[in-house]
Amino acid sequence: MSGIPPVFKTMGTPLQIFDIRETAGLISLPTPLYRPDYNFIVHLTQGHASQQVDAAVKHIGPNDVLFVKQGNVTALLETSDDVEGYVVVFEDSTLHHLLSKEKLIHLFSTGTVVTLPDETSHWLTPLFGLLIRELYQFTPDMAICYSLFQAALMKIIAADSGQHKSVTRSSEITFAFKELVYKHHVEQRAVSFYVDKLAVSVNYLNRCVQQTLGTAPKEWINKVNILHSQLLLQDFTKDIASVAFELNYEDPGYFGRLFKKITHLTPSEYRASIVQSLS
């Protein structure tokens, strides 16, 4: 798993866990936007934090669990001084090993943040404590680690009232569509590509995505592409036209207009905001 912030002591395993108390004070906020090649959840037991996930800012407090999926563009914006809890980092292979497809879709269709009952949050805290103790053994037993993490995920799913609904074909198609867009959005911006991959009609994909995400497939593809452009614009050695060409926009002017439509800033204004936040 690359791209894990250097303040985290990584162990080279597909499942890792970190105590927020030991790392929060070492992170300079806000962090730059980045696109992780791993998934992570944040379980807060005390304090508050704000995290950008794609275009939305998520505010979390005690008993909240934040889910960030591989492919999301994300940044930690702020934390309170008293923040406590755990960050669990895991690869896609871990998810597919521990959860059925239905529960996997449920897990990442919860609106990113799940607020747990006090009882469930208190149940998770010692479990994550056991997980961190096992993982930091000289030779951790990964079977035990996976079992502990699976129990945590199942408890979170069971606690979220929305998870008692069955997975619909619409949510399944939308989940698969989002996964494809995260992988192919730079090279493939045509809806027809995703229709062919999913073996559905254009109208059906439109209905599924509109119903689940509240936006049209084309608009979602554009949003993901522009979010990725924000990562590239953090590299000040690249001019704006070069970023547009790198994302396969032949007309930098069109790229700029689309960028402003989605972010409400021009690319230049966005870069100026980065400089201001750094200062």
N, C-alpha and C positions, 0 to 999 in steps of 0.2 A: 504494500500500500504506500504509494508515494504521495507527497504533499501534506502529510500530517505535520502540523506546526511543530517546530523544533523544540519547544518547551516540553512537549510530551516525550517521555522516555519510551521509544518504540521497542517492541520485542520480536518483530519479524513473524508474528503469528497472524492468522486470518481473523482472529478475534482478540481485541485488546480493550482494556478499561483503564480509566484515569480518574483520580480523585480531584475534583475541581478545586478544593481548598489548597492543593499543592501546586496548582498551575495558574489559577486566575490572576494572581498578582504579577506573573511573569509575562503576560501577554499585553502588548501595546495595542490600545484600542483607539479607533476602530481598526480591525484587521483589513487588509486588502481583500477584495473579492477573489475567490478562487473556485475551481470546479474539482471537487475531490473524486478520486477513482475508488472510493469506498463509501459505505453508508455509515451514519452514526446517529445515535440517540443521546439526548441530554435529559437527565432526570434531576430536577432541582428539589432539594429538601428545605432550602432556606435562601432568602434573597431573591433578586430579580435579574433578568438578562433580556437583551434584545438581539435577535439574529435575523439578518436578511436571508430569505430563502427564495431564490429567483427574484421576482419583482416585488414580493411582499415582505413586510417587516413583521416578525412574530415576537410578541412579548410574552415571556414565560415567568412564572413565579413558583412558590412552593407547591409541590404535588403535581406539577406539570411535566409532561414528557414531550420533547420536541423530536420529530423525525426528519432527518435530511437524507434524501436518496442519492445514490451515486448518479452523477449527471446534473444535479442541481447546481446553480451558481449561488454561492453563499458567502457570508461574512459575519463575524461577531462584532456587533456595534457597541454594546456597552454591558457592563455588569455592575451590580451593587457591591459595596465593600464587604458585605456579609454573606456573599453567595456561597452555597455549599451544594454538593450533590456529586453525580458521576457522569462521565462521558464514556459511552461504549462505542467502539469503532469496529466495524466488521465488513467483510467482503461479501459480494453477492453470493458466492458459493456457500457461505455460511447460512445465509437466509434460505436458499433453496434446499439446503440439507436439513434445516430445522422446521420449516413450515410448509404446509400444503400450499398449492397455488391459490386456493380460495382465501386462506388466511394471509398470504402474502399480499394479495390485492387489498384485502381489508386493512392491513397494517398501513399501507401507503395511500389509502383513500380516506383518511380520517381528518383531513384538513390540516395536517402537519403537526398540530398540537393536541394532545389528549390531557384533560384535567382528571386526575385520579381522585377517588375518595381517600380520605385520610388513612383509613385502614389499609388500603392497597398500597399507598405510598410508603407507609411504615413497614409493610411486609417486604417491599422491594429493597429497602435500605440495607438490612443485614444480608440479604441475598447478594447484592452487589458487593458488599464487604467480603463475603466468602469468595466471590468470583475474583476479586482483585488479589486476595491472598493466594488463591490457587495459581493464578496466572503468573504471579511473581515468584513462585517456587523455582528452584534451580532447574528442575525437570517437571514442568506442569503436566498434569493429566488432562489432555484436551477433551477427552470424553466427558469428564466431570464438568469442565468449563462449558462445553456445549449444552449439557443438560441443565446447568444453572441458568444459562442465558435463554434457553428455550422456555424454561419455566417463567422467567421474567416476561418474555414476549407474550406468552399465553395469558398471564395474569393481566397484562396491560390491555390486551384485546378483549378479555372477558369483562374488564372494568368499564370499558367504553360502551355506553348505551347504544351508540350507532352501529356497533359491530354485530349486534344480534340480527341485523337484516342480512338476507342472503345476497351473495354476489350476483349481480345481474349481468347479462350478456353485454349490456352497454358499458358498464364499468370495466369489464374484462377487456373489451376492445379498446377503450380509452387508455387503460393501463399499458397495453401492448403498444399503442400508438405513441404514447409519451416515451417509452423506452426506445423505440425506433428513432424518434426525433432527436433524443439526446445523442444517439450514436451517429446519425447521418445528416444532421441539419445543415452542415457547412456545404456538403456536396449536393444535397437533395432538398430543394425547397418546394418542389411541386407536390401537391396533394396526391396526384396520380401515382407517384412512387409508393406512398404509404398505403394507398388503396390496394395496389398490386401485392404488396408484402402481406397485407392482412387478409387478402382475398374477400373483400367486401365492396359494396358499391359506394360511390362518392356520396350519395344521399344518405346512406346508412351511417357512414363515418361521420358525416356532418351532424346527424341526429345524436349519435353517441357522445361525441366530443362536446357539442353544445349543451346537452343535458347534464353532463358530468362536470365540465370545466367552465361552462357559461361563456364559451367563446368558440369561434369557428376554427377548424383545423389549420387553415392558412394563417390566421392571426396567431395561433399558438406557435407555429413554426417560426414566424417572424420574431415573436417575443423571445424565443430561445436563442435565435441567431443574434439578436441585438444584445441580449444578456452576455453572450459569449464575446461580442465585440467590446464590451466593457472591460473584460479581462485583458484583451489585446491593447486597449487604449491606455492601460496602466504602464505599458512599456513606452516611455517617452522617446525612445530612439526611432520609433515608427511614426511616420506622419499619418494623418487621417486617411488620405487616399490609399496608402499602402494597406491599412487595416481593411478598408472596403474591398480592395482587390483580393486580399488574403481570404476573405469570406465570400469570394466569387460574386461580388457586386461590380458589374462593369461600369456603372455610373456612380462615382463618389457622391454626387449631388443627391441622387435618389437614396443612397445609404444614409446621408445626413438627414434627409426629410423623414425617413422611416425611424431613425434613431430618436429624433425629437418627438415624433408621434407617440412612441412607446415610453420614453423616459421623461418627456417634457423638458429636455435639455438638448442643445446641439452637442455634437461630439466635443467641440472646443470648450463649451461651458462645463461639460462633464469633466474634462481634464482639469479645468480651473478649480472645480470643486475638490478634486483629488489633492491638488497642491494646497488648497486652503485647509483641508482636514489634516494633512501632514504637518502643516505649520502650527 
